[in-house]
Amino acid sequence: MQDHELLEKIAQTLQNADLKTGKRLIKHKSAAQLGEILELEKPSEQDWDQLFVWTQQYLDYSPDTNHSGFANRMWTGANMPSILGEIIAAFSNTSSCTFESAPVATLMENYMLGQMLDIVGFKNGEGQMTTGSSNANMIAMMVARNQALKNAKQQGLFSSQPLRAFVSCDAHYSLDKAANILGIGTDNLIKVPTDNNGEMDILALEKAIQNTQNSGGIAFFVCATLGTTVRGAYDNIEKLIQLKNKHNFWLHGDGAWGGAAIMSATLKGKFLSAIEQLDSFTMDFHKMLGSNLMCNFLLLKQQNLLSCTCADGDNSYIFRDKIADSGANSLQCGRRVDSLKWFLDWKFYGRQGFADRVEGYYKLVKFAENFIIANDELEMVVERSSFNLCFRFKAPNANVFNQKLRCKLLQSEQALFALAYIQKKLVFRLLVCNINLDKVKLTELLNRLIKTGKALQNNA
Ligand SMILES: Cc1ncc(COP(=O)(O)O)c(C=O)c1O
């Protein structure tokens, strides 16, 4: 097939797809059924027609993440400007490692990082795009480790005092992975209890830090979760800063999900007050703000730490201008061009557009909370902290029942909900991050859940 024919066929395939129409959520099949349909062993050398059969099947059997019934993850269908950026990035296929190979992308990344530094309030900071908040959390911990032990990079941790990192017990699992990868050890990632609101208990944190110091260890890193994965709780930055001033640890903010509140002056004041005093901060544009996956940045308050932490070995074959080459300070060599989609989204919506979006989500989530509270069949399992609702259908043996209800909603292709545990109670975790959602669609979604739950009860 000629290139121009291929382009036309791609456009046609996308146009014919049900994506973004809201017509259907998913065609549900089990893995075994899908395996039979896909016939992945079929030979297809030089066979474009067969490639388009698989492409069509991919589209047919993937959930439409734009659909209002897709309430499963922290992201939904992506913003159109970022989709434009992704398509162009795929066609142009270059790496953002050097200015030479990605000149425009490099300037766009620098521009966007500058915008974010300004919004966060890091006046002399630096940053980089990473592959997601998991990776950004690890890099932040790595910078903190190398600041606490100046020879760690060259000598490792073999002869050092034990290092301890601290997170709330509701922090994301990527921090455990970071402790593993960086040689800290997961036993030295101390999980601090949370209070009733899901925020890290500051007194318990201070006690844990003192225990570490009394036993000859170094309390080097605290991660404030700014929007916990399940409950949406924000650790209190102001109180953590007071503790940091006393105990001199690195204070990182994991805003993968809730960091998006920074776009709105009102919500920033409510949830992220004193954010400019953190040592580092990460957030995902591909979650609440809707950019195409992956789109993340990590910011540090101080300059020149990324280069002395991340740059290693003889890279002279590739980097000759370490200021212009954004890959020089990255842990990767090849870097996907993520800045184009980020820049296009930013230019299209602007800060005000994103502020309106998060404020709109905040209102919608309060609306859904009131709906749940007013409904006899449903109950909130914990109070709402911010953007997350954790609720369940009231039933005897509630964990088993809510698991069944979730499966039924999926198998009947009505909704794809997320489940999580809070203190051994299985809950629906509802996150509002879909620009196609409004009060009417949200009510329909919750009513579908209630109707299906009642039918399940009646059939039991
Ligand atoms: C609080 C928090 N931190 C980090 C992450 C990981 O983000 P990513 O998927 O970008 O690696 C998540 C993902 O859900 C999260 O909720």
The ligand as an SDF file (V2000), in Angstrom:
LIG
                    3D

 16 16  0  0  0  0  0  0  0  0999 V2000
   -1.0250    9.2170   44.0300 C   0  0  0  0  0  0  0  0  0  0  0  0
   -0.4150    8.5440   42.8180 C   0  0  0  0  0  0  0  0  0  0  0  0
    0.9080    8.6250   42.6300 N   0  0  0  0  0  0  0  0  0  0  0  0
    1.5120    8.0550   41.5770 C   0  0  0  0  0  0  0  0  0  0  0  0
    0.7710    7.3740   40.6280 C   0  0  0  0  0  0  0  0  0  0  0  0
    1.4730    6.7400   39.4550 C   0  0  0  0  0  0  0  0  0  0  0  0
    1.3060    7.5300   38.3290 O   0  0  0  0  0  0  0  0  0  0  0  0
    1.7240    7.0130   36.8680 P   0  0  0  0  0  0  0  0  0  0  0  0
    0.6020    6.1320   36.4280 O   0  0  0  0  0  0  0  0  0  0  0  0
    1.8290    8.2740   36.0720 O   0  0  0  0  0  0  0  0  0  0  0  0
    3.0170    6.3010   36.9860 O   0  0  0  0  0  0  0  0  0  0  0  0
   -0.6180    7.2620   40.7790 C   0  0  0  0  0  0  0  0  0  0  0  0
   -1.4130    6.5260   39.7910 C   0  0  0  0  0  0  0  0  0  0  0  0
   -2.5370    6.2010   39.9590 O   0  0  0  0  0  0  0  0  0  0  0  0
   -1.2230    7.8610   41.9100 C   0  0  0  0  0  0  0  0  0  0  0  0
   -2.5370    7.7710   42.1240 O   0  0  0  0  0  0  0  0  0  0  0  0
  1  2  1  0
  2  3  1  0
  2 15  2  0
  3  4  2  0
  4  5  1  0
  5  6  1  0
  5 12  2  0
  6  7  1  0
  7  8  1  0
  8  9  2  0
  8 10  1  0
  8 11  1  0
 12 13  1  0
 12 15  1  0
 13 14  2  0
 15 16  1  0
M  END
$$$$
